[in-house]
Amino acid sequence: MNGDWLLLGRDGRLSVYLPSGDAALWRAERTPAGDWEAPRRLGGDQKLRPGLAAARGANGYAHLVAWRPTGADRAGLVHTTHFRPLLAPLDWEPAGHPNKQGDRTGTPAVAVDAQGRAHVFVRNGGGGMSMVAQKEKGGWDPWRDLKGRGVQEAPAAVTAESGLVEVYAPVPDGIQHWRQEKPGERPVLGERVDAAVRPGTLRALATSGERTTVLYTDDGTGELCAWRPGGKPVPLMPAAGPGPVSAVRCVIDGHDCTVVAQRSSAGGRVAFAAYPSELEEMGAAWTESGPALPNDATVSLALDADGRLVAATLSPSTGQLRITRRKDEAGLALGAWREV
């Protein structure tokens, strides 16, 4: 799953999205902070290839993108919108292929601009970055080649507080950044930074009114690091486990903080850490919570309709979904985990 899979709907209910074999499933709260519905198949009966990506727009709509097989050694990207958690998502609709036709080229990433248009990013057959964006009144603009070389798995797309879309991608010995300068414009190739990125660990989020930050694990040191264009990577603390962290901004004791979470390799529990946003040099420390989880379990963070931090864990092998919420206490105090 590329991107956070726990998303808040516009009606205040949370949903989770997950790949399952050749399909994608979703579950939703029946009432905010209440019980959950059983899993349902998302977007009709079409079969999917690996590489589901998800993002939430400012309007609360969820956008999901995946590859669909279209023939022998051929695939195309498809997209669906989920307007409200208790309503079925739209069927998968074709979004095309960065090279017009061919096989799957890489894991997609998706971000949604201030106008509610999904922007889909994926490595193209030449190793660069390509993008396709929705039109405001339906359909898709033509695919755009954003250039770049040696793009690897998996990019991280993000919407800045300005509503402009950005994307980060690992490249040989570094991270490449693209950014929109005006709404609807093609993102332009920007800064590249030298970094030893562990594959599949990029996660990006807006961390202030002006800037976005990408988090990643340094493959040499094992440190969780943060980078913002215009600066240098800053190590934060040793990564708790493999894969990307989940990250969200929230207010803790009156301070704008970034909270990160990851399944710990050491004990299998969820490790949490918080630090003042964009002040990674202050460091952070992990605190573990909840029961030990299966090796394939992942964690996702979101804010609920009341702005309260919510964490979810999901194990694809068991289908076990657990939820916890932050208590009305000082610090990063979490309530008891409950299985739903």
Short mmCIF file of the C-alpha atoms (twelve columns), coordinates in Angstrom:
data_MODEL
# 
_entry.id   MODEL 
# 
loop_
_atom_site.group_PDB 
_atom_site.id 
_atom_site.type_symbol 
_atom_site.label_atom_id 
_atom_site.label_alt_id 
_atom_site.label_comp_id 
_atom_site.label_asym_id 
_atom_site.label_seq_id 
_atom_site.Cartn_x 
_atom_site.Cartn_y 
_atom_site.Cartn_z 
_atom_site.pdbx_PDB_model_num 
ATOM 1   C CA . MET A 1   0.000   0.000   0.000   1 
ATOM 2   C CA . ASN A 2   1.519   3.328   -1.058  1 
ATOM 3   C CA . GLY A 3   0.312   6.139   1.203   1 
ATOM 4   C CA . ASP A 4   -1.653  6.089   4.424   1 
ATOM 5   C CA . TRP A 5   -4.555  3.635   4.335   1 
ATOM 6   C CA . LEU A 6   -6.536  5.062   7.298   1 
ATOM 7   C CA . LEU A 7   -8.492  8.057   5.984   1 
ATOM 8   C CA . LEU A 8   -11.150 10.374  7.406   1 
ATOM 9   C CA . GLY A 9   -14.292 10.803  5.308   1 
ATOM 10  C CA . ARG A 10  -16.209 14.038  4.938   1 
ATOM 11  C CA . ASP A 11  -18.992 12.714  7.207   1 
ATOM 12  C CA . GLY A 12  -16.593 12.210  10.130  1 
ATOM 13  C CA . ARG A 13  -16.242 8.455   9.731   1 
ATOM 14  C CA . LEU A 14  -12.909 6.706   9.263   1 
ATOM 15  C CA . SER A 15  -12.233 4.157   6.529   1 
ATOM 16  C CA . VAL A 16  -9.392  1.727   5.938   1 
ATOM 17  C CA . TYR A 17  -8.252  0.548   2.508   1 
ATOM 18  C CA . LEU A 18  -6.148  -2.505  1.807   1 
ATOM 19  C CA . PRO A 19  -5.050  -4.719  -1.073  1 
ATOM 20  C CA . SER A 20  -6.290  -8.290  -0.888  1 
ATOM 21  C CA . GLY A 21  -5.081  -10.702 -3.552  1 
ATOM 22  C CA . ASP A 22  -6.268  -9.342  -6.902  1 
ATOM 23  C CA . ALA A 23  -8.741  -6.938  -5.267  1 
ATOM 24  C CA . ALA A 24  -8.905  -3.986  -2.889  1 
ATOM 25  C CA . LEU A 25  -11.117 -3.924  0.202   1 
ATOM 26  C CA . TRP A 26  -12.438 -1.206  2.450   1 
ATOM 27  C CA . ARG A 27  -14.015 -1.018  5.890   1 
ATOM 28  C CA . ALA A 28  -15.726 1.975   7.469   1 
ATOM 29  C CA . GLU A 29  -17.011 3.100   10.842  1 
ATOM 30  C CA . ARG A 30  -20.790 2.825   11.173  1 
ATOM 31  C CA . THR A 31  -20.710 5.916   13.379  1 
ATOM 32  C CA . PRO A 32  -17.780 8.186   14.246  1 
ATOM 33  C CA . ALA A 33  -15.645 6.413   16.892  1 
ATOM 34  C CA . GLY A 34  -18.163 3.545   16.871  1 
ATOM 35  C CA . ASP A 35  -18.332 0.012   15.488  1 
ATOM 36  C CA . TRP A 36  -17.038 -0.930  12.058  1 
ATOM 37  C CA . GLU A 37  -18.704 -2.542  9.056   1 
ATOM 38  C CA . ALA A 38  -17.421 -5.798  7.584   1 
ATOM 39  C CA . PRO A 39  -14.868 -5.553  4.728   1 
ATOM 40  C CA . ARG A 40  -16.282 -4.944  1.255   1 
ATOM 41  C CA . ARG A 41  -14.716 -5.120  -2.174  1 
ATOM 42  C CA . LEU A 42  -13.817 -1.765  -3.626  1 
ATOM 43  C CA . GLY A 43  -14.546 -0.520  -7.133  1 
ATOM 44  C CA . GLY A 44  -16.402 -3.424  -8.694  1 
ATOM 45  C CA . ASP A 45  -15.196 -6.853  -9.781  1 
ATOM 46  C CA . GLN A 46  -12.162 -5.855  -11.828 1 
ATOM 47  C CA . LYS A 47  -8.955  -7.702  -10.976 1 
ATOM 48  C CA . LEU A 48  -5.964  -5.663  -9.864  1 
ATOM 49  C CA . ARG A 49  -2.193  -6.003  -9.939  1 
ATOM 50  C CA . PRO A 50  0.037   -5.181  -6.924  1 
ATOM 51  C CA . GLY A 51  0.572   -1.520  -6.086  1 
ATOM 52  C CA . LEU A 52  -2.501  0.127   -4.535  1 
ATOM 53  C CA . ALA A 53  -2.097  3.842   -3.707  1 
ATOM 54  C CA . ALA A 54  -4.430  6.065   -1.685  1 
ATOM 55  C CA . ALA A 55  -4.809  9.755   -0.824  1 
ATOM 56  C CA . ARG A 56  -7.398  12.049  0.714   1 
ATOM 57  C CA . GLY A 57  -8.522  15.364  -0.701  1 
ATOM 58  C CA . ALA A 58  -9.311  18.454  1.372   1 
ATOM 59  C CA . ASN A 59  -12.995 17.761  0.608   1 
ATOM 60  C CA . GLY A 60  -12.747 14.403  2.398   1 
ATOM 61  C CA . TYR A 61  -12.987 12.283  -0.757  1 
ATOM 62  C CA . ALA A 62  -10.629 9.302   -0.962  1 
ATOM 63  C CA . HIS A 63  -8.825  8.621   -4.243  1 
ATOM 64  C CA . LEU A 64  -7.342  5.210   -4.993  1 
ATOM 65  C CA . VAL A 65  -5.149  4.101   -7.883  1 
ATOM 66  C CA . ALA A 66  -3.995  0.639   -8.946  1 
ATOM 67  C CA . TRP A 67  -2.776  -1.341  -11.939 1 
ATOM 68  C CA . ARG A 68  -5.251  -3.541  -13.825 1 
ATOM 69  C CA . PRO A 69  -4.145  -6.305  -16.220 1 
ATOM 70  C CA . THR A 70  -5.268  -5.579  -19.789 1 
ATOM 71  C CA . GLY A 71  -3.706  -8.529  -21.630 1 
ATOM 72  C CA . ALA A 72  -0.588  -10.659 -21.814 1 
ATOM 73  C CA . ASP A 73  2.250   -8.595  -20.302 1 
ATOM 74  C CA . ARG A 74  0.059   -5.514  -20.416 1 
ATOM 75  C CA . ALA A 75  -1.530  -3.367  -17.741 1 
ATOM 76  C CA . GLY A 76  -3.133  0.017   -17.276 1 
ATOM 77  C CA . LEU A 77  -3.699  2.293   -14.322 1 
ATOM 78  C CA . VAL A 78  -7.208  2.630   -12.921 1 
ATOM 79  C CA . HIS A 79  -8.686  5.117   -10.456 1 
ATOM 80  C CA . THR A 80  -11.707 5.276   -8.204  1 
ATOM 81  C CA . THR A 81  -13.171 7.922   -5.915  1 
ATOM 82  C CA . HIS A 82  -14.822 7.144   -2.592  1 
ATOM 83  C CA . PHE A 83  -17.106 9.998   -1.597  1 
ATOM 84  C CA . ARG A 84  -18.425 8.779   1.754   1 
ATOM 85  C CA . PRO A 85  -17.438 5.823   3.945   1 
ATOM 86  C CA . LEU A 86  -20.910 4.221   4.050   1 
ATOM 87  C CA . LEU A 87  -21.442 4.530   0.286   1 
ATOM 88  C CA . ALA A 88  -19.799 2.211   -2.213  1 
ATOM 89  C CA . PRO A 89  -16.879 3.737   -4.146  1 
ATOM 90  C CA . LEU A 90  -17.220 4.345   -7.858  1 
ATOM 91  C CA . ASP A 91  -16.132 1.572   -10.212 1 
ATOM 92  C CA . TRP A 92  -12.528 1.551   -11.365 1 
ATOM 93  C CA . GLU A 93  -12.059 3.788   -14.397 1 
ATOM 94  C CA . PRO A 94  -9.049  3.734   -16.749 1 
ATOM 95  C CA . ALA A 95  -6.356  6.382   -16.234 1 
ATOM 96  C CA . GLY A 96  -4.052  5.128   -19.000 1 
ATOM 97  C CA . HIS A 97  -0.398  4.157   -19.124 1 
ATOM 98  C CA . PRO A 98  2.685   6.427   -18.947 1 
ATOM 99  C CA . ASN A 99  4.007   4.852   -22.176 1 
ATOM 100 C CA . LYS A 100 0.552   4.533   -23.788 1 
ATOM 101 C CA . GLN A 101 0.766   0.758   -23.469 1 
ATOM 102 C CA . GLY A 102 2.892   -1.947  -21.917 1 
ATOM 103 C CA . ASP A 103 3.313   -3.760  -18.640 1 
ATOM 104 C CA . ARG A 104 3.270   -2.354  -15.113 1 
ATOM 105 C CA . THR A 105 6.133   0.157   -14.759 1 
ATOM 106 C CA . GLY A 106 6.175   0.748   -11.007 1 
ATOM 107 C CA . THR A 107 4.165   1.483   -7.886  1 
ATOM 108 C CA . PRO A 108 1.951   4.557   -8.352  1 
ATOM 109 C CA . ALA A 109 1.521   7.439   -5.925  1 
ATOM 110 C CA . VAL A 110 -1.447  9.791   -5.768  1 
ATOM 111 C CA . ALA A 111 -2.091  13.262  -4.324  1 
ATOM 112 C CA . VAL A 112 -5.167  15.501  -4.557  1 
ATOM 113 C CA . ASP A 113 -4.876  19.247  -5.228  1 
ATOM 114 C CA . ALA A 114 -6.952  22.065  -3.736  1 
ATOM 115 C CA . GLN A 115 -9.486  21.750  -6.566  1 
ATOM 116 C CA . GLY A 116 -10.091 18.065  -5.743  1 
ATOM 117 C CA . ARG A 117 -8.206  16.727  -8.779  1 
ATOM 118 C CA . ALA A 118 -6.220  13.518  -8.364  1 
ATOM 119 C CA . HIS A 119 -2.625  13.598  -9.619  1 
ATOM 120 C CA . VAL A 120 -1.159  10.163  -10.314 1 
ATOM 121 C CA . PHE A 121 2.615   9.694   -10.415 1 
ATOM 122 C CA . VAL A 122 4.447   6.599   -11.615 1 
ATOM 123 C CA . ARG A 123 7.817   5.631   -13.004 1 
ATOM 124 C CA . ASN A 124 7.718   5.327   -16.797 1 
ATOM 125 C CA . GLY A 125 9.356   2.752   -19.031 1 
ATOM 126 C CA . GLY A 126 12.411  4.960   -19.521 1 
ATOM 127 C CA . GLY A 127 13.088  5.264   -15.790 1 
ATOM 128 C CA . GLY A 128 11.790  8.830   -15.459 1 
ATOM 129 C CA . MET A 129 8.700   10.143  -13.687 1 
ATOM 130 C CA . SER A 130 5.343   10.557  -15.427 1 
ATOM 131 C CA . MET A 131 2.095   12.097  -14.218 1 
ATOM 132 C CA . VAL A 132 -1.536  12.228  -15.224 1 
ATOM 133 C CA . ALA A 133 -4.104  14.555  -13.616 1 
ATOM 134 C CA . GLN A 134 -7.872  14.671  -13.541 1 
ATOM 135 C CA . LYS A 135 -9.723  17.456  -15.305 1 
ATOM 136 C CA . GLU A 136 -11.996 19.554  -13.107 1 
ATOM 137 C CA . LYS A 137 -15.069 18.472  -15.075 1 
ATOM 138 C CA . GLY A 138 -14.201 14.808  -15.523 1 
ATOM 139 C CA . GLY A 139 -11.765 12.766  -17.557 1 
ATOM 140 C CA . TRP A 140 -7.997  13.009  -17.608 1 
ATOM 141 C CA . ASP A 141 -5.453  15.381  -19.045 1 
ATOM 142 C CA . PRO A 142 -2.749  13.855  -21.272 1 
ATOM 143 C CA . TRP A 143 0.123   12.035  -19.589 1 
ATOM 144 C CA . ARG A 144 3.117   14.274  -18.897 1 
ATOM 145 C CA . ASP A 145 6.746   13.211  -18.800 1 
ATOM 146 C CA . LEU A 146 8.304   14.972  -15.799 1 
ATOM 147 C CA . LYS A 147 11.815  13.828  -16.738 1 
ATOM 148 C CA . GLY A 148 14.300  12.529  -14.206 1 
ATOM 149 C CA . ARG A 149 16.420  9.383   -14.384 1 
ATOM 150 C CA . GLY A 150 16.684  6.152   -12.456 1 
ATOM 151 C CA . VAL A 151 13.403  6.504   -10.564 1 
ATOM 152 C CA . GLN A 152 12.999  3.597   -8.150  1 
ATOM 153 C CA . GLU A 153 10.217  2.152   -5.988  1 
ATOM 154 C CA . ALA A 154 8.142   3.734   -4.539  1 
ATOM 155 C CA . PRO A 155 7.474   7.490   -4.935  1 
ATOM 156 C CA . ALA A 156 5.759   9.560   -2.244  1 
ATOM 157 C CA . ALA A 157 3.215   12.159  -3.391  1 
ATOM 158 C CA . VAL A 158 1.993   14.935  -1.115  1 
ATOM 159 C CA . THR A 159 -0.239  18.004  -1.227  1 
ATOM 160 C CA . ALA A 160 1.227   21.131  0.347   1 
ATOM 161 C CA . GLU A 161 -0.921  23.414  2.489   1 
ATOM 162 C CA . SER A 162 -1.070  25.711  -0.553  1 
ATOM 163 C CA . GLY A 163 -2.963  22.963  -2.389  1 
ATOM 164 C CA . LEU A 164 -0.088  22.436  -4.818  1 
ATOM 165 C CA . VAL A 165 1.104   18.895  -5.463  1 
ATOM 166 C CA . GLU A 166 4.630   17.580  -4.963  1 
ATOM 167 C CA . VAL A 167 6.316   14.205  -5.345  1 
ATOM 168 C CA . TYR A 168 9.519   12.675  -4.040  1 
ATOM 169 C CA . ALA A 169 11.168  9.611   -5.542  1 
ATOM 170 C CA . PRO A 170 14.239  7.544   -4.693  1 
ATOM 171 C CA . VAL A 171 16.895  7.594   -7.406  1 
ATOM 172 C CA . PRO A 172 20.382  6.034   -7.382  1 
ATOM 173 C CA . ASP A 173 22.152  7.375   -4.269  1 
ATOM 174 C CA . GLY A 174 19.571  10.066  -3.630  1 
ATOM 175 C CA . ILE A 175 16.061  11.549  -3.606  1 
ATOM 176 C CA . GLN A 176 14.579  13.627  -6.430  1 
ATOM 177 C CA . HIS A 177 11.858  16.239  -5.902  1 
ATOM 178 C CA . TRP A 178 9.218   17.666  -8.268  1 
ATOM 179 C CA . ARG A 179 6.869   20.539  -7.385  1 
ATOM 180 C CA . GLN A 180 3.948   22.417  -8.923  1 
ATOM 181 C CA . GLU A 181 4.481   26.173  -9.074  1 
ATOM 182 C CA . LYS A 182 0.866   27.056  -9.914  1 
ATOM 183 C CA . PRO A 183 -2.448  25.130  -9.771  1 
ATOM 184 C CA . GLY A 184 -2.931  22.867  -12.770 1 
ATOM 185 C CA . GLU A 185 0.632   23.256  -14.021 1 
ATOM 186 C CA . ARG A 186 3.052   20.460  -14.742 1 
ATOM 187 C CA . PRO A 187 5.248   19.768  -11.680 1 
ATOM 188 C CA . VAL A 188 8.813   20.789  -12.432 1 
ATOM 189 C CA . LEU A 189 11.975  18.859  -11.737 1 
ATOM 190 C CA . GLY A 190 13.620  20.443  -8.730  1 
ATOM 191 C CA . GLU A 191 16.265  19.648  -6.197  1 
ATOM 192 C CA . ARG A 192 18.061  16.333  -5.763  1 
ATOM 193 C CA . VAL A 193 19.799  15.350  -2.540  1 
ATOM 194 C CA . ASP A 194 22.404  12.666  -1.932  1 
ATOM 195 C CA . ALA A 195 21.012  9.981   0.374   1 
ATOM 196 C CA . ALA A 196 21.265  6.217   0.875   1 
ATOM 197 C CA . VAL A 197 17.541  5.457   0.796   1 
ATOM 198 C CA . ARG A 198 16.300  2.076   1.945   1 
ATOM 199 C CA . PRO A 199 13.906  0.898   -0.786  1 
ATOM 200 C CA . GLY A 200 10.223  1.440   -0.087  1 
ATOM 201 C CA . THR A 201 10.635  3.784   2.908   1 
ATOM 202 C CA . LEU A 202 9.613   7.213   1.583   1 
ATOM 203 C CA . ARG A 203 6.698   8.978   3.295   1 
ATOM 204 C CA . ALA A 204 5.906   12.664  2.691   1 
ATOM 205 C CA . LEU A 205 3.685   15.158  4.489   1 
ATOM 206 C CA . ALA A 206 3.066   18.904  4.688   1 
ATOM 207 C CA . THR A 207 4.894   20.156  7.782   1 
ATOM 208 C CA . SER A 208 4.229   23.921  7.602   1 
ATOM 209 C CA . GLY A 209 2.414   26.457  5.476   1 
ATOM 210 C CA . GLU A 210 5.351   26.699  3.095   1 
ATOM 211 C CA . ARG A 211 7.094   23.328  3.089   1 
ATOM 212 C CA . THR A 212 6.707   19.587  2.820   1 
ATOM 213 C CA . THR A 213 9.021   16.990  4.342   1 
ATOM 214 C CA . VAL A 214 9.963   13.518  3.190   1 
ATOM 215 C CA . LEU A 215 10.862  10.873  5.756   1 
ATOM 216 C CA . TYR A 216 12.989  7.857   4.849   1 
ATOM 217 C CA . THR A 217 15.302  5.265   6.353   1 
ATOM 218 C CA . ASP A 218 19.019  5.575   5.616   1 
ATOM 219 C CA . ASP A 219 20.072  2.201   4.249   1 
ATOM 220 C CA . GLY A 220 23.576  2.506   5.680   1 
ATOM 221 C CA . THR A 221 22.922  3.751   9.199   1 
ATOM 222 C CA . GLY A 222 19.361  2.510   9.741   1 
ATOM 223 C CA . GLU A 223 18.395  6.015   10.897  1 
ATOM 224 C CA . LEU A 224 14.984  7.521   10.199  1 
ATOM 225 C CA . CYS A 225 15.831  10.775  8.410   1 
ATOM 226 C CA . ALA A 226 13.939  13.851  7.226   1 
ATOM 227 C CA . TRP A 227 14.639  16.072  4.237   1 
ATOM 228 C CA . ARG A 228 13.133  19.307  2.958   1 
ATOM 229 C CA . PRO A 229 14.263  20.870  -0.309  1 
ATOM 230 C CA . GLY A 230 16.647  23.698  0.401   1 
ATOM 231 C CA . GLY A 231 18.256  21.928  3.320   1 
ATOM 232 C CA . LYS A 232 20.181  18.795  4.180   1 
ATOM 233 C CA . PRO A 233 18.842  15.462  5.460   1 
ATOM 234 C CA . VAL A 234 18.555  15.347  9.249   1 
ATOM 235 C CA . PRO A 235 18.712  12.043  11.176  1 
ATOM 236 C CA . LEU A 236 15.911  11.764  13.712  1 
ATOM 237 C CA . MET A 237 16.393  8.383   15.445  1 
ATOM 238 C CA . PRO A 238 16.964  4.727   14.509  1 
ATOM 239 C CA . ALA A 239 14.063  3.309   12.488  1 
ATOM 240 C CA . ALA A 240 11.920  0.952   14.557  1 
ATOM 241 C CA . GLY A 241 11.294  -1.463  11.702  1 
ATOM 242 C CA . PRO A 242 11.288  -1.942  7.927   1 
ATOM 243 C CA . GLY A 243 9.172   -0.071  5.427   1 
ATOM 244 C CA . PRO A 244 7.880   3.507   5.625   1 
ATOM 245 C CA . VAL A 245 6.649   5.156   8.793   1 
ATOM 246 C CA . SER A 246 3.168   6.556   8.982   1 
ATOM 247 C CA . ALA A 247 3.223   10.240  9.875   1 
ATOM 248 C CA . VAL A 248 0.731   12.960  10.726  1 
ATOM 249 C CA . ARG A 249 0.806   16.483  12.175  1 
ATOM 250 C CA . CYS A 250 -1.236  17.224  15.262  1 
ATOM 251 C CA . VAL A 251 -1.292  19.566  18.223  1 
ATOM 252 C CA . ILE A 252 0.127   18.097  21.441  1 
ATOM 253 C CA . ASP A 253 0.003   20.248  24.581  1 
ATOM 254 C CA . GLY A 254 -0.378  23.344  22.417  1 
ATOM 255 C CA . HIS A 255 2.576   22.553  20.151  1 
ATOM 256 C CA . ASP A 256 2.548   21.727  16.421  1 
ATOM 257 C CA . CYS A 257 4.070   18.236  16.365  1 
ATOM 258 C CA . THR A 258 4.769   15.508  13.865  1 
ATOM 259 C CA . VAL A 259 3.850   12.033  15.095  1 
ATOM 260 C CA . VAL A 260 5.398   8.966   13.454  1 
ATOM 261 C CA . ALA A 261 4.562   5.303   13.969  1 
ATOM 262 C CA . GLN A 262 6.038   2.016   12.807  1 
ATOM 263 C CA . ARG A 263 5.823   -1.656  13.742  1 
ATOM 264 C CA . SER A 264 8.895   -2.472  15.797  1 
ATOM 265 C CA . SER A 265 11.065  -5.304  14.503  1 
ATOM 266 C CA . ALA A 266 12.334  -5.994  18.020  1 
ATOM 267 C CA . GLY A 267 9.076   -6.815  19.780  1 
ATOM 268 C CA . GLY A 268 6.399   -6.601  17.090  1 
ATOM 269 C CA . ARG A 269 4.529   -3.825  18.890  1 
ATOM 270 C CA . VAL A 270 3.713   -0.396  17.452  1 
ATOM 271 C CA . ALA A 271 6.346   2.232   18.204  1 
ATOM 272 C CA . PHE A 272 5.306   5.899   18.397  1 
ATOM 273 C CA . ALA A 273 7.382   9.067   18.525  1 
ATOM 274 C CA . ALA A 274 6.580   12.779  18.404  1 
ATOM 275 C CA . TYR A 275 8.683   15.885  17.864  1 
ATOM 276 C CA . PRO A 276 8.067   19.575  17.096  1 
ATOM 277 C CA . SER A 277 7.340   19.845  13.380  1 
ATOM 278 C CA . GLU A 278 10.424  20.708  11.283  1 
ATOM 279 C CA . LEU A 279 12.702  20.552  14.348  1 
ATOM 280 C CA . GLU A 280 14.150  17.105  13.700  1 
ATOM 281 C CA . GLU A 281 17.492  18.181  15.153  1 
ATOM 282 C CA . MET A 282 15.868  17.969  18.597  1 
ATOM 283 C CA . GLY A 283 15.617  14.223  18.114  1 
ATOM 284 C CA . ALA A 284 12.874  11.842  19.178  1 
ATOM 285 C CA . ALA A 285 12.467  8.536   20.982  1 
ATOM 286 C CA . TRP A 286 10.199  5.570   20.375  1 
ATOM 287 C CA . THR A 287 7.557   4.423   22.871  1 
ATOM 288 C CA . GLU A 288 5.896   1.070   22.194  1 
ATOM 289 C CA . SER A 289 2.191   0.401   22.572  1 
ATOM 290 C CA . GLY A 290 -0.306  -2.429  22.179  1 
ATOM 291 C CA . PRO A 291 0.159   -6.159  21.650  1 
ATOM 292 C CA . ALA A 292 2.794   -7.892  19.529  1 
ATOM 293 C CA . LEU A 293 1.644   -8.052  15.902  1 
ATOM 294 C CA . PRO A 294 2.322   -10.444 13.003  1 
ATOM 295 C CA . ASN A 295 5.323   -9.668  10.794  1 
ATOM 296 C CA . ASP A 296 3.126   -8.389  7.956   1 
ATOM 297 C CA . ALA A 297 1.194   -5.931  10.125  1 
ATOM 298 C CA . THR A 298 1.371   -2.257  9.199   1 
ATOM 299 C CA . VAL A 299 0.287   0.893   11.012  1 
ATOM 300 C CA . SER A 300 -1.448  4.031   9.773   1 
ATOM 301 C CA . LEU A 301 -2.176  7.347   11.497  1 
ATOM 302 C CA . ALA A 302 -4.955  9.886   10.958  1 
ATOM 303 C CA . LEU A 303 -6.846  12.625  12.777  1 
ATOM 304 C CA . ASP A 304 -10.538 12.027  13.419  1 
ATOM 305 C CA . ALA A 305 -13.320 14.597  13.012  1 
ATOM 306 C CA . ASP A 306 -12.442 16.075  16.421  1 
ATOM 307 C CA . GLY A 307 -8.761  16.406  15.514  1 
ATOM 308 C CA . ARG A 308 -7.835  13.513  17.786  1 
ATOM 309 C CA . LEU A 309 -4.971  11.231  16.807  1 
ATOM 310 C CA . VAL A 310 -6.087  7.757   15.725  1 
ATOM 311 C CA . ALA A 311 -3.811  4.802   14.975  1 
ATOM 312 C CA . ALA A 312 -4.788  1.598   13.205  1 
ATOM 313 C CA . THR A 313 -2.909  -1.651  12.674  1 
ATOM 314 C CA . LEU A 314 -3.789  -4.233  10.084  1 
ATOM 315 C CA . SER A 315 -2.381  -7.669  9.360   1 
ATOM 316 C CA . PRO A 316 -3.184  -8.901  5.820   1 
ATOM 317 C CA . SER A 317 -2.526  -12.525 6.820   1 
ATOM 318 C CA . THR A 318 -5.072  -12.463 9.648   1 
ATOM 319 C CA . GLY A 319 -7.348  -9.605  8.586   1 
ATOM 320 C CA . GLN A 320 -7.057  -8.304  12.145  1 
ATOM 321 C CA . LEU A 321 -7.771  -4.572  12.451  1 
ATOM 322 C CA . ARG A 322 -7.026  -2.775  15.725  1 
ATOM 323 C CA . ILE A 323 -7.693  0.869   16.624  1 
ATOM 324 C CA . THR A 324 -6.523  3.217   19.361  1 
ATOM 325 C CA . ARG A 325 -7.183  6.907   20.010  1 
ATOM 326 C CA . ARG A 326 -5.275  9.535   21.931  1 
ATOM 327 C CA . LYS A 327 -6.617  10.202  25.409  1 
ATOM 328 C CA . ASP A 328 -7.606  13.609  26.750  1 
ATOM 329 C CA . GLU A 329 -4.360  13.769  28.674  1 
ATOM 330 C CA . ALA A 330 -1.047  15.547  28.400  1 
ATOM 331 C CA . GLY A 331 1.549   14.109  26.043  1 
ATOM 332 C CA . LEU A 332 1.069   11.295  23.567  1 
ATOM 333 C CA . ALA A 333 -1.140  9.132   25.791  1 
ATOM 334 C CA . LEU A 334 -3.097  6.469   23.899  1 
ATOM 335 C CA . GLY A 335 -6.174  4.537   24.956  1 
ATOM 336 C CA . ALA A 336 -6.489  0.762   24.977  1 
ATOM 337 C CA . TRP A 337 -6.225  -0.944  21.590  1 
ATOM 338 C CA . ARG A 338 -9.440  -2.610  20.478  1 
ATOM 339 C CA . GLU A 339 -10.031 -5.116  17.721  1 
ATOM 340 C CA . VAL A 340 -12.785 -4.159  15.280  1 
# 
